[in-house]
Amino acid sequence: MAREVLQEQDRKSTGAYHTDFRLAKRLAQLAAPKLTYKSKVIDPACGAGILLAALTYAVCGMDRAKTAHWLAHGVCAADLSANSLRAALLALASFTDDISALKAMRARWYCGDSLMADSKVWTAMATE
């Protein structure tokens, strides 16, 4: 999966460390039995969406209807980098051709420091 190329100093100052897909896949396999396509998940530092992509596949498999519902109603994300959020959107778009599901999902996402976000941001994500 694509990700921004950052110098070591930039990575340290922004906290941009990327999850290896093998780890993301394993975490998704552990979480998936407790989730359904109607569940809600929030990745507060989603980066390029590696964990969300692995989780989408683990929960929904190749079922397009379940995937569209999951993306439209259940996948929430935040990241400091707008470029990373774009990459996450593209990664998740590879699972569906339902543009309205992708728009609904992206409308809930937060671009900013998730550690500094107030409760209104998280409440809005969780209740939509």
Short mmCIF file of the C-alpha atoms (twelve columns), coordinates in Angstrom:
data_MODEL
# 
_entry.id   MODEL 
# 
loop_
_atom_site.group_PDB 
_atom_site.id 
_atom_site.type_symbol 
_atom_site.label_atom_id 
_atom_site.label_alt_id 
_atom_site.label_comp_id 
_atom_site.label_asym_id 
_atom_site.label_seq_id 
_atom_site.Cartn_x 
_atom_site.Cartn_y 
_atom_site.Cartn_z 
_atom_site.pdbx_PDB_model_num 
ATOM 1   C CA . MET A 1   0.000   0.000   0.000  1 
ATOM 2   C CA . ALA A 2   1.146   3.517   -0.732 1 
ATOM 3   C CA . ARG A 3   2.388   5.827   1.958  1 
ATOM 4   C CA . GLU A 4   4.138   9.149   2.200  1 
ATOM 5   C CA . VAL A 5   7.915   9.108   2.156  1 
ATOM 6   C CA . LEU A 6   9.085   10.995  5.229  1 
ATOM 7   C CA . GLN A 7   12.505  11.853  6.569  1 
ATOM 8   C CA . GLU A 8   13.287  10.385  9.991  1 
ATOM 9   C CA . GLN A 9   12.916  13.789  11.680 1 
ATOM 10  C CA . ASP A 10  9.528   14.379  10.042 1 
ATOM 11  C CA . ARG A 11  8.356   10.923  11.084 1 
ATOM 12  C CA . LYS A 12  9.365   11.602  14.686 1 
ATOM 13  C CA . SER A 13  7.733   15.032  14.795 1 
ATOM 14  C CA . THR A 14  4.451   13.815  13.275 1 
ATOM 15  C CA . GLY A 15  4.363   10.343  14.790 1 
ATOM 16  C CA . ALA A 16  3.964   8.819   11.317 1 
ATOM 17  C CA . TYR A 17  4.862   5.173   11.740 1 
ATOM 18  C CA . HIS A 18  3.251   2.720   9.377  1 
ATOM 19  C CA . THR A 19  1.795   -0.651  10.330 1 
ATOM 20  C CA . ASP A 20  3.200   -3.632  8.475  1 
ATOM 21  C CA . PHE A 21  0.401   -5.349  6.533  1 
ATOM 22  C CA . ARG A 22  1.215   -8.715  8.115  1 
ATOM 23  C CA . LEU A 23  0.585   -7.227  11.557 1 
ATOM 24  C CA . ALA A 24  -2.579  -5.478  10.346 1 
ATOM 25  C CA . LYS A 25  -3.858  -8.747  8.892  1 
ATOM 26  C CA . ARG A 26  -3.193  -10.590 12.166 1 
ATOM 27  C CA . LEU A 27  -4.901  -7.906  14.269 1 
ATOM 28  C CA . ALA A 28  -7.876  -7.982  11.900 1 
ATOM 29  C CA . GLN A 29  -8.118  -11.763 12.191 1 
ATOM 30  C CA . LEU A 30  -8.177  -11.447 15.983 1 
ATOM 31  C CA . ALA A 31  -10.823 -8.702  15.994 1 
ATOM 32  C CA . ALA A 32  -13.096 -9.951  13.200 1 
ATOM 33  C CA . PRO A 33  -14.841 -12.739 15.160 1 
ATOM 34  C CA . LYS A 34  -16.166 -10.078 17.550 1 
ATOM 35  C CA . LEU A 35  -17.444 -7.839  14.750 1 
ATOM 36  C CA . THR A 36  -20.107 -7.898  12.055 1 
ATOM 37  C CA . TYR A 37  -20.602 -5.710  9.007  1 
ATOM 38  C CA . LYS A 38  -22.970 -3.645  11.224 1 
ATOM 39  C CA . SER A 39  -20.275 -2.874  13.822 1 
ATOM 40  C CA . LYS A 40  -18.493 0.456   14.164 1 
ATOM 41  C CA . VAL A 41  -14.727 0.821   14.272 1 
ATOM 42  C CA . ILE A 42  -12.535 3.874   14.718 1 
ATOM 43  C CA . ASP A 43  -8.869  4.060   13.773 1 
ATOM 44  C CA . PRO A 44  -7.608  7.260   15.452 1 
ATOM 45  C CA . ALA A 45  -4.317  7.225   13.518 1 
ATOM 46  C CA . CYS A 46  -5.277  5.469   10.295 1 
ATOM 47  C CA . GLY A 47  -2.375  6.498   8.107  1 
ATOM 48  C CA . ALA A 48  -2.824  4.918   4.683  1 
ATOM 49  C CA . GLY A 49  -5.626  2.691   5.997  1 
ATOM 50  C CA . ILE A 50  -3.702  -0.573  6.196  1 
ATOM 51  C CA . LEU A 51  -5.457  -1.759  9.346  1 
ATOM 52  C CA . LEU A 52  -8.883  -0.629  8.124  1 
ATOM 53  C CA . ALA A 53  -8.347  -2.434  4.804  1 
ATOM 54  C CA . ALA A 54  -7.334  -5.647  6.571  1 
ATOM 55  C CA . LEU A 55  -10.294 -5.360  8.922  1 
ATOM 56  C CA . THR A 56  -12.717 -4.695  6.064  1 
ATOM 57  C CA . TYR A 57  -11.599 -7.853  4.309  1 
ATOM 58  C CA . ALA A 58  -11.652 -9.907  7.530  1 
ATOM 59  C CA . VAL A 59  -15.174 -8.776  8.457  1 
ATOM 60  C CA . CYS A 60  -16.866 -8.545  5.055  1 
ATOM 61  C CA . GLY A 61  -14.846 -10.814 2.805  1 
ATOM 62  C CA . MET A 62  -15.903 -10.410 -0.823 1 
ATOM 63  C CA . ASP A 63  -19.567 -9.638  -0.038 1 
ATOM 64  C CA . ARG A 64  -20.189 -6.313  -1.780 1 
ATOM 65  C CA . ALA A 65  -23.443 -5.518  0.059  1 
ATOM 66  C CA . LYS A 66  -21.891 -6.101  3.482  1 
ATOM 67  C CA . THR A 67  -18.821 -4.115  2.488  1 
ATOM 68  C CA . ALA A 68  -20.875 -1.143  1.288  1 
ATOM 69  C CA . HIS A 69  -22.869 -1.114  4.539  1 
ATOM 70  C CA . TRP A 70  -19.706 -1.477  6.651  1 
ATOM 71  C CA . LEU A 71  -17.975 1.405   4.872  1 
ATOM 72  C CA . ALA A 72  -21.025 3.675   4.822  1 
ATOM 73  C CA . HIS A 73  -21.976 3.197   8.458  1 
ATOM 74  C CA . GLY A 74  -19.164 1.625   10.437 1 
ATOM 75  C CA . VAL A 75  -15.688 2.737   9.395  1 
ATOM 76  C CA . CYS A 76  -14.416 5.874   11.099 1 
ATOM 77  C CA . ALA A 77  -10.914 7.277   10.909 1 
ATOM 78  C CA . ALA A 78  -8.702  10.160  11.882 1 
ATOM 79  C CA . ASP A 79  -5.208  11.215  10.918 1 
ATOM 80  C CA . LEU A 80  -3.043  14.279  11.098 1 
ATOM 81  C CA . SER A 81  -2.235  14.031  7.388  1 
ATOM 82  C CA . ALA A 82  -4.787  14.813  4.692  1 
ATOM 83  C CA . ASN A 83  -2.616  12.838  2.253  1 
ATOM 84  C CA . SER A 84  -2.809  9.792   4.505  1 
ATOM 85  C CA . LEU A 85  -6.599  10.088  4.679  1 
ATOM 86  C CA . ARG A 86  -6.700  10.219  0.878  1 
ATOM 87  C CA . ALA A 87  -4.591  7.079   0.734  1 
ATOM 88  C CA . ALA A 88  -6.902  5.357   3.238  1 
ATOM 89  C CA . LEU A 89  -9.921  6.322   1.154  1 
ATOM 90  C CA . LEU A 90  -8.304  4.861   -1.959 1 
ATOM 91  C CA . ALA A 91  -7.380  1.665   -0.137 1 
ATOM 92  C CA . LEU A 92  -10.949 1.189   1.071  1 
ATOM 93  C CA . ALA A 93  -12.394 2.197   -2.312 1 
ATOM 94  C CA . SER A 94  -10.769 -0.916  -3.734 1 
ATOM 95  C CA . PHE A 95  -13.411 -2.970  -1.882 1 
ATOM 96  C CA . THR A 96  -16.496 -1.336  -3.413 1 
ATOM 97  C CA . ASP A 97  -17.855 0.553   -6.383 1 
ATOM 98  C CA . ASP A 98  -20.526 2.232   -4.210 1 
ATOM 99  C CA . ILE A 99  -19.567 5.913   -4.343 1 
ATOM 100 C CA . SER A 100 -22.322 6.918   -1.905 1 
ATOM 101 C CA . ALA A 101 -20.918 4.499   0.708  1 
ATOM 102 C CA . LEU A 102 -17.455 6.001   0.287  1 
ATOM 103 C CA . LYS A 103 -18.808 9.557   0.560  1 
ATOM 104 C CA . ALA A 104 -20.763 8.703   3.713  1 
ATOM 105 C CA . MET A 105 -17.687 7.091   5.248  1 
ATOM 106 C CA . ARG A 106 -15.367 9.975   4.357  1 
ATOM 107 C CA . ALA A 107 -17.815 12.544  5.755  1 
ATOM 108 C CA . ARG A 108 -17.246 11.108  9.254  1 
ATOM 109 C CA . TRP A 109 -13.469 11.186  9.094  1 
ATOM 110 C CA . TYR A 110 -11.413 13.725  11.013 1 
ATOM 111 C CA . CYS A 111 -8.251  15.368  9.724  1 
ATOM 112 C CA . GLY A 112 -6.293  16.559  12.725 1 
ATOM 113 C CA . ASP A 113 -4.544  15.436  15.857 1 
ATOM 114 C CA . SER A 114 -6.748  12.710  17.306 1 
ATOM 115 C CA . LEU A 115 -5.153  13.184  20.728 1 
ATOM 116 C CA . MET A 116 -6.344  16.778  20.779 1 
ATOM 117 C CA . ALA A 117 -9.796  16.170  19.291 1 
ATOM 118 C CA . ASP A 118 -12.647 16.977  21.624 1 
ATOM 119 C CA . SER A 119 -15.468 14.633  22.506 1 
ATOM 120 C CA . LYS A 120 -17.751 16.205  19.867 1 
ATOM 121 C CA . VAL A 121 -15.537 14.750  17.124 1 
ATOM 122 C CA . TRP A 122 -15.685 11.221  18.535 1 
ATOM 123 C CA . THR A 123 -19.383 11.431  19.409 1 
ATOM 124 C CA . ALA A 124 -20.214 12.526  15.868 1 
ATOM 125 C CA . MET A 125 -18.298 9.565   14.438 1 
ATOM 126 C CA . ALA A 126 -19.901 7.043   16.768 1 
ATOM 127 C CA . THR A 127 -23.499 8.208   16.391 1 
ATOM 128 C CA . GLU A 128 -23.785 8.532   12.603 1 
# 
